[in-house]
Amino acid sequence: MLKKMRFNLGVILAVITFLAASVASLAADTKEKNITGVIQIACAEEEPKSVMNGAFACLFQDGTVRYFQADYYSHKLGSLDKKKWSHIKMIDMGTSVIIGLKDDGTIVVEGAAFKTINTLKDIVSVKANSSYIFAIKKDGTIYEGDTYTGKIVKLKNIVHASYYAPEPYFERGIVVNKDGSVLVVGDSDKQLEAAKKWIGIKQAAVGPIHAAAVKNDGTVVATGLNTDNQCDVSGWADIAQIAVSYNMTMGLKKDGTVVVAGKTSEIKNMKGFEGKKFVQLDSNGSIITALTDTGEVVTTWELPAAWNKYYALVSSEK
């Protein structure tokens, strides 16, 4: 009897071990095959000589990042050091650089060498444009890094920033202070002079010839050249985020729909935006890219099919 009980107990334990292993294997397989949700996108201007030419990047829920590189319409996935690029909570891109903000308040960069990048601590926000990276510290100080020289400096007399909107190509931008006021940086042409009077601002976007900003009440203000009516945003309401390109302003409403002001011909070609709900906008100066609530990436330009299927591609490679 005792031997029989031991035999049965052994069989039961073997079955339990087998089932546990099967469940673990199934979970691992499911985790590998399932699409991990994208929580943020970033896009960069196409530049043939760039390390990351014409790229999109996606930040996933698990804190990893994948980017998609274009080389004269031959598209491929770029690789990042998985140990270095982990625990990421925010990303942005320039034509030759991608910057990531980690959970511990430090930042990582790909595509440019910064000797003093590890000295930056307590960072809460990062941005990038064609030639520079920007990082806002917890106390509101803004740091600027030159992607060509690798030097990092403080932007002078700025210690109250909550958001920074750099112009896509130059050292011009709009600082949104914690009190909702605005500072204009590097505007030698005085195109953004009117922005200095803005108040109650929570987010801004700067393009090559104009800028726009969302106010705390969900309305939008804009200034700069209005060549294609891209500054005609006075009637907008319930806006959560805005993005601008050369001749277009796009607003993401709180219900996930979008509104557009700007060049009529480009607006008519935005078929990819119809009937979808969005969670984020991003712009590189020429195009506006948007992330849907289902993880699809769409743009305001008619790009090669591989770009429009970017989300599925990076997901399958994870």
C-alpha positions as CSV (number, residue, x, y, z in Angstrom):
1,M,0.0,0.0,0.0
2,L,2.8,2.4,1.0
3,K,4.6,1.7,-2.3
4,K,1.5,2.3,-4.3
5,M,0.9,5.6,-2.5
6,R,4.5,6.7,-3.2
7,F,4.0,5.7,-6.8
8,N,0.8,7.7,-7.1
9,L,2.3,10.6,-5.4
10,G,5.3,10.5,-7.8
11,V,2.9,10.4,-10.8
12,I,1.0,13.3,-9.4
13,L,4.1,15.4,-8.9
14,A,5.4,14.5,-12.4
15,V,2.1,15.6,-13.9
16,I,2.1,18.9,-11.9
17,T,5.7,19.6,-13.0
18,F,4.8,18.9,-16.6
19,L,1.7,21.2,-16.5
20,A,3.7,24.0,-14.8
21,A,6.4,23.7,-17.4
22,S,3.8,23.8,-20.2
23,V,2.0,26.8,-18.7
24,A,5.4,28.6,-18.4
25,S,6.3,27.7,-21.9
26,L,2.9,28.8,-23.2
27,A,3.2,32.1,-21.3
28,A,6.7,32.7,-22.7
29,D,5.5,31.9,-26.2
30,T,2.5,34.2,-25.8
31,K,4.6,37.0,-24.5
32,E,7.0,36.6,-27.5
33,K,4.2,36.6,-30.1
34,N,1.8,39.1,-28.6
35,I,2.2,42.7,-29.6
36,T,3.5,44.9,-26.8
37,G,1.7,48.2,-26.8
38,V,3.4,51.3,-28.2
39,I,3.1,54.2,-25.7
40,Q,5.0,56.8,-27.7
41,I,6.3,57.5,-31.2
42,A,8.9,59.9,-32.5
43,C,9.9,60.8,-36.0
44,A,13.0,62.4,-37.6
45,E,13.5,64.4,-40.8
46,E,14.9,62.4,-43.7
47,E,18.6,63.2,-44.3
48,P,20.6,60.9,-46.7
49,K,23.9,61.3,-44.7
50,S,22.3,60.6,-41.4
51,V,22.9,57.6,-39.3
52,M,19.2,57.3,-38.7
53,N,17.9,58.6,-41.9
54,G,14.1,59.3,-42.1
55,A,13.5,57.2,-39.0
56,F,10.5,56.4,-36.8
57,A,11.0,55.2,-33.3
58,C,8.5,53.5,-30.9
59,L,8.6,53.3,-27.2
60,F,6.9,50.1,-25.9
61,Q,5.1,49.5,-22.6
62,D,8.0,47.3,-21.4
63,G,10.4,50.3,-21.6
64,T,12.2,49.1,-24.7
65,V,12.7,51.1,-27.9
66,R,12.8,50.1,-31.6
67,Y,13.6,52.4,-34.5
68,F,13.0,52.1,-38.2
69,Q,15.7,53.4,-40.5
70,A,15.3,54.4,-44.2
71,D,18.0,54.3,-46.7
72,Y,16.8,55.6,-50.1
73,Y,13.4,53.9,-49.6
74,S,15.1,50.6,-48.5
75,H,13.7,50.2,-45.0
76,K,15.2,48.3,-42.1
77,L,15.1,48.0,-38.4
78,G,17.9,49.7,-36.4
79,S,19.4,48.0,-33.4
80,L,20.0,49.5,-30.0
81,D,22.0,48.1,-27.1
82,K,19.3,46.3,-25.0
83,K,21.1,46.8,-21.7
84,K,21.6,50.5,-22.3
85,W,18.1,51.1,-23.8
86,S,15.9,49.6,-21.1
87,H,13.6,51.1,-18.5
88,I,12.9,54.0,-21.0
89,K,9.8,56.2,-20.3
90,M,10.2,58.9,-23.0
91,I,11.9,59.3,-26.4
92,D,12.5,61.8,-29.1
93,M,14.5,62.0,-32.4
94,G,16.5,64.3,-34.6
95,T,17.9,63.6,-38.1
96,S,20.9,61.8,-36.6
97,V,20.1,61.1,-33.0
98,I,17.6,59.4,-30.7
99,I,17.4,60.4,-27.1
100,G,15.7,58.4,-24.3
101,L,14.7,59.3,-20.7
102,K,15.1,56.5,-18.2
103,D,13.0,55.8,-15.1
104,D,15.9,56.9,-12.9
105,G,16.1,60.4,-14.4
106,T,19.2,59.7,-16.5
107,I,19.3,59.9,-20.3
108,V,20.7,57.7,-23.1
109,V,21.6,58.8,-26.7
110,E,22.2,56.9,-29.9
111,G,23.8,58.4,-33.0
112,A,25.9,61.1,-31.3
113,A,28.7,61.0,-28.8
114,F,28.3,63.1,-25.6
115,K,31.2,62.8,-23.2
116,T,29.3,64.4,-20.3
117,I,25.9,62.8,-20.9
118,N,26.2,60.7,-17.8
119,T,26.5,63.8,-15.6
120,L,22.9,64.8,-16.3
121,K,20.6,63.7,-13.4
122,D,17.0,64.3,-12.3
123,I,15.8,64.8,-15.9
124,V,12.0,64.9,-16.4
125,S,11.7,65.6,-20.1
126,V,13.7,65.2,-23.4
127,K,13.4,66.7,-26.9
128,A,15.5,66.7,-30.0
129,N,15.7,68.5,-33.4
130,S,18.1,68.1,-36.4
131,S,21.2,69.1,-34.6
132,Y,20.5,69.3,-30.9
133,I,19.1,67.4,-27.9
134,F,17.4,69.1,-25.0
135,A,16.8,67.9,-21.5
136,I,14.8,69.5,-18.7
137,K,15.8,69.0,-15.2
138,K,13.5,68.6,-12.2
139,D,14.2,72.1,-11.1
140,G,13.3,73.5,-14.6
141,T,16.8,74.0,-15.9
142,I,17.2,73.2,-19.6
143,Y,20.3,71.6,-21.0
144,E,21.2,71.7,-24.7
145,G,23.5,69.2,-26.4
146,D,25.1,69.8,-29.8
147,T,25.1,66.5,-31.7
148,Y,28.1,67.6,-33.8
149,T,30.5,68.7,-31.0
150,G,29.1,66.6,-28.2
151,K,29.1,69.6,-25.9
152,I,26.3,70.0,-23.3
153,V,25.5,73.4,-21.9
154,K,22.7,75.1,-19.8
155,L,20.4,77.4,-21.6
156,K,20.9,80.7,-19.9
157,N,18.6,82.1,-17.3
158,I,16.0,79.3,-17.6
159,V,15.1,77.5,-14.4
160,H,11.3,77.3,-14.5
161,A,10.7,75.2,-17.6
162,S,8.0,72.6,-17.8
163,Y,8.1,72.0,-21.5
164,Y,10.4,72.9,-24.4
165,A,9.4,73.0,-28.1
166,P,12.5,73.2,-30.4
167,E,12.2,74.3,-34.0
168,P,13.1,71.4,-36.3
169,Y,16.3,72.7,-37.7
170,F,17.8,75.5,-35.6
171,E,18.5,76.8,-32.1
172,R,15.1,78.4,-31.9
173,G,12.3,77.3,-29.7
174,I,9.6,78.0,-27.1
175,V,10.0,77.4,-23.4
176,V,6.8,76.8,-21.5
177,N,7.3,77.8,-17.9
178,K,5.7,76.0,-14.9
179,D,3.3,79.0,-14.5
180,G,2.1,78.8,-18.1
181,S,4.1,81.8,-19.4
182,V,6.4,81.5,-22.4
183,L,9.9,82.4,-23.3
184,V,11.1,82.5,-27.0
185,V,14.7,81.3,-27.5
186,G,16.9,82.2,-30.5
187,D,14.3,83.9,-32.6
188,S,16.6,86.2,-34.6
189,D,13.9,86.8,-37.3
190,K,11.3,87.8,-34.6
191,Q,8.7,85.5,-36.2
192,L,7.5,84.3,-32.8
193,E,7.5,87.7,-31.1
194,A,3.8,87.5,-30.3
195,A,4.3,84.2,-28.4
196,K,6.0,86.2,-25.6
197,K,2.6,87.4,-24.6
198,W,1.0,84.0,-24.3
199,I,-0.3,82.9,-20.9
200,G,-1.9,79.7,-19.5
201,I,0.1,77.5,-21.9
202,K,0.6,73.8,-21.3
203,Q,2.2,72.5,-24.5
204,A,3.7,74.2,-27.7
205,A,5.0,73.2,-31.1
206,V,7.4,75.1,-33.4
207,G,7.8,74.7,-37.1
208,P,10.0,76.3,-39.7
209,I,7.8,79.4,-40.1
210,H,5.2,79.3,-37.3
211,A,4.4,78.1,-33.8
212,A,1.2,77.0,-32.0
213,A,0.4,76.2,-28.4
214,V,-2.4,74.5,-26.4
215,K,-3.7,76.5,-23.4
216,N,-4.9,75.0,-20.1
217,D,-8.5,75.5,-21.2
218,G,-8.0,73.4,-24.4
219,T,-8.0,76.3,-26.8
220,V,-5.1,77.0,-29.2
221,V,-3.0,80.1,-30.1
222,A,-0.7,80.4,-33.1
223,T,1.8,83.0,-34.5
224,G,4.3,83.3,-37.3
225,L,3.8,83.3,-41.1
226,N,0.3,82.3,-42.2
227,T,1.0,81.5,-45.8
228,D,-1.5,78.6,-46.0
229,N,-3.8,79.5,-43.1
230,Q,-1.9,77.2,-40.7
231,C,-2.4,79.8,-38.0
232,D,-6.2,79.8,-38.3
233,V,-6.9,77.9,-35.0
234,S,-8.9,80.5,-33.0
235,G,-12.1,78.3,-33.0
236,W,-10.5,75.1,-31.8
237,A,-11.6,73.7,-28.4
238,D,-11.0,70.6,-26.2
239,I,-7.5,70.2,-27.6
240,A,-5.1,67.9,-25.7
241,Q,-2.0,68.2,-28.0
242,I,-0.8,70.0,-31.1
243,A,1.9,69.5,-33.7
244,V,3.0,71.6,-36.6
245,S,4.7,71.1,-39.9
246,Y,5.9,73.6,-42.5
247,N,2.4,74.7,-43.6
248,M,0.1,72.8,-41.3
249,T,-1.1,72.7,-37.7
250,M,-2.8,69.7,-36.3
251,G,-4.7,69.4,-33.0
252,L,-5.5,66.2,-31.2
253,K,-8.8,66.5,-29.4
254,K,-9.6,64.9,-26.0
255,D,-11.9,62.5,-27.7
256,G,-9.1,61.2,-30.0
257,T,-10.1,62.9,-33.2
258,V,-8.0,65.5,-35.0
259,V,-8.6,69.0,-36.4
260,V,-6.3,70.5,-39.1
261,A,-5.5,74.0,-40.3
262,G,-3.2,74.7,-43.3
263,K,-2.6,73.8,-46.9
264,T,-5.9,72.5,-48.4
265,S,-4.3,70.1,-50.9
266,E,-2.4,68.3,-48.1
267,I,-5.4,68.1,-45.8
268,K,-7.4,66.4,-48.6
269,N,-4.7,63.7,-48.9
270,M,-5.0,62.7,-45.3
271,K,-7.0,59.6,-45.9
272,G,-5.1,57.6,-43.3
273,F,-6.5,59.8,-40.6
274,E,-10.2,59.2,-41.4
275,G,-12.3,57.2,-38.9
276,K,-9.5,56.6,-36.4
277,K,-8.9,57.7,-32.8
278,F,-5.4,59.0,-31.9
279,V,-3.4,59.2,-28.7
280,Q,-0.3,61.1,-29.8
281,L,1.1,63.5,-32.5
282,D,4.7,64.1,-33.5
283,S,6.3,66.3,-36.2
284,N,9.7,66.6,-37.7
285,G,9.1,69.8,-39.6
286,S,7.9,68.4,-42.9
287,I,5.4,65.7,-41.8
288,I,3.1,65.1,-38.9
289,T,3.0,61.5,-37.5
290,A,0.2,60.2,-35.4
291,L,-0.3,57.1,-33.2
292,T,-3.7,55.5,-33.1
293,D,-5.3,53.9,-30.1
294,T,-4.7,50.5,-31.8
295,G,-1.0,51.1,-32.3
296,E,-1.0,52.1,-36.0
297,V,1.3,54.8,-37.2
298,V,0.0,57.2,-39.9
299,T,1.5,60.3,-41.4
300,T,0.4,63.4,-43.4
301,W,2.5,62.4,-46.4
302,E,1.9,59.5,-48.7
303,L,4.9,57.5,-47.7
304,P,6.1,54.0,-48.9
305,A,4.0,51.1,-47.7
306,A,6.8,49.9,-45.4
307,W,6.6,53.1,-43.3
308,N,2.8,52.7,-42.8
309,K,3.3,49.1,-41.6
310,Y,6.1,50.1,-39.3
311,Y,4.2,49.2,-36.1
312,A,3.6,45.7,-37.3
313,L,7.2,45.3,-38.3
314,V,8.7,46.5,-35.0
315,S,6.2,44.4,-33.1
316,S,7.0,41.2,-34.9
317,E,10.8,41.8,-34.3
318,K,10.4,42.2,-30.6
